Structures are given as C-alpha cells and as structure tokens.
Amino acid sequence: MMGDAKLSRLSLAGWKGFLAAAICLLMGSPARAADAANPPVGQLLDRTGNFVVKFLEVFSSVKCTEFVSQSKLGKGGRVEYGEDSTYDYLVLTQSPGGELTLVESRLAGKQPRHTRNLPLLVTNGFSTLLLVFHPSYQASFEFTALENEVLDGKLYARVRFRHVPGTRSTAVLLLRGREYPLDLEGLAWFDPQSGAIAKISAGLETSMEDVGLRALQCEVEYGPVSFPSIRQTYWLPTSARVDVETPRQHWRNLHRFTAYQRFSTSTESRIGENR
C-alpha cells in the first residue's frame, strides 16, 4: 500500500513475461482553490464537490456485484481473447492521521472456466474516477465550462478538466518499481442543480511511449440507485470502460456494477432505467 490513497490500479500482466505496470489514481493535497473569477464554473464545482463528498460517504457503506470482462484486441478491434469474472465489490473509507484513504476489496465469485497464460489488463478502482472533482483535488486541475448537452432526454452541464503540469497528479504509472505521474484530461457531465455526475471520461494529454504507454482512455457512468427502506435515491457507479494501448498491444476492460446492498440490510437495490 502506498502512502497516498490508491484509488485505481491498472496492471499489464504477462506482457512477454517481463513487464509489470500499474496505473493508480492517487489522493492529491489541496494547493489552490478553483478559479473564483468564473462564477458559473465555480458554482458548479462547489456543487459537484459537495456531491463527491457525500458520494464517498454512501459508497463506503454499500457493496455490489461487479462483472468484469477482460479482452485483448487485435486489428480492427477484433477480440483475440477474453475472460469474464464476477466479484463481490466494495470500497472502504479510512482516515488514518486525518488523511482520507480508500481501500478497494474484491471477493472472487464466478471465475473463467479456462485460464490461459496470455496478457490481460487488470483494472481496479476506476469507479472512483469522479474524485478529480473532490474539493481537495480540484486544485490540481484546470476546469472549463462547455455548452450544455442533452443525454437520454435530460439536460446536463459539461465541464472539461485538465491536469496542471507540475502539480500533484491524481494518477501515476507504476513501472518496475518507479512512479510516472500522468497528466489526465477529460470531460464530465453534471446535473446542473445537484452537481451529480452522470458520466466522466478521461485520457492522457500526451502519449507516454517512452515508457511503453501509448494511450489510456476510460469512461465511467453513474446512475440512480434506490434502496427499499430509504426514500432518497443515490447516484453510484453503473459501468466503467478502460482502454489501454502500448506500441504492440491493445486491451479493453468493461466493468458493470449491479445489485447494490447496504451493509445493514440484505436487500438488493434497483438501478433506475432513466437518469
């Protein structure tokens, strides 16, 4: 476990039997506030920051079923090999010394019938990609408001984010015991009133082929989850997609999060069909 919180990890296992790499989303320390000279963006960031704080409280009190599909792609995006797995999934929040730390837990359920010694991508923790907008981490990014967009019949505000070079990154590539900070940029779709994030996508600002990483692209969607004993509806992860390319390889992982349960009950939740 690293000193900072390990929010997501990506590892390339079995690449010619020599390469072991990981990408981790890390907790950043506050350095500067969001630009107060841009009231629309500032107000939206305040609302979204509050939403993310509450998201952590809820997300650390539930568990769910995670379905993971790992694929190695060939020319034209054709799947050369793939495996499907199912896990009992949860993320716990800890605060040792007053510093927030997230611990991801997976208990294996259904595993692939046939295992082969082929390189597959292992991705962990991308459900928490929205922590880019946590009040403590907004300082490491620049935010730009874009035109609103309609998704599934509902109007969402859009914000582009870009990591500020030289500030603490929320993501690093771990390669042969060495850390390489990642500069992420992307888009997020918000409910303009509540600040709830419906979708967030991110990728590398520039290629890192010098260390074997040509491209990283991820997209996470969130949706309403209801619990029978609670009137309020919560927004939680519903899916995540991660694509990684090296000079010779292309991997794609798909995650689905379903059957949410509160720790205090054994009743399954229902993920709403509409946002």
Secondary structure, DSSP 8 states (H G I E B T S, - for coil): --SS-EEEEEEEETBTTTB-EEEEEE-----S---TT-HHHHHHHHHHHHHHHHHHHHHTTEEEEEEEEEEEE-GGG-EEEEEEEEEEEEEEEE-GGG--EEEEEEEE-S--SS--S--EEEEE-GGGGGGGGSTTTGGGEEEEEEEEEEETTEEEEEEEEEE-TTS--SEEEEETTEEEE--EEEEEEE-TTT--EEEEEEEESS-BGGGTB-EEEEEEEEEEEEETTEEEEEEEEEEEEEEEE-SS-EEEEEEEEEEEEETT-----EE-S--
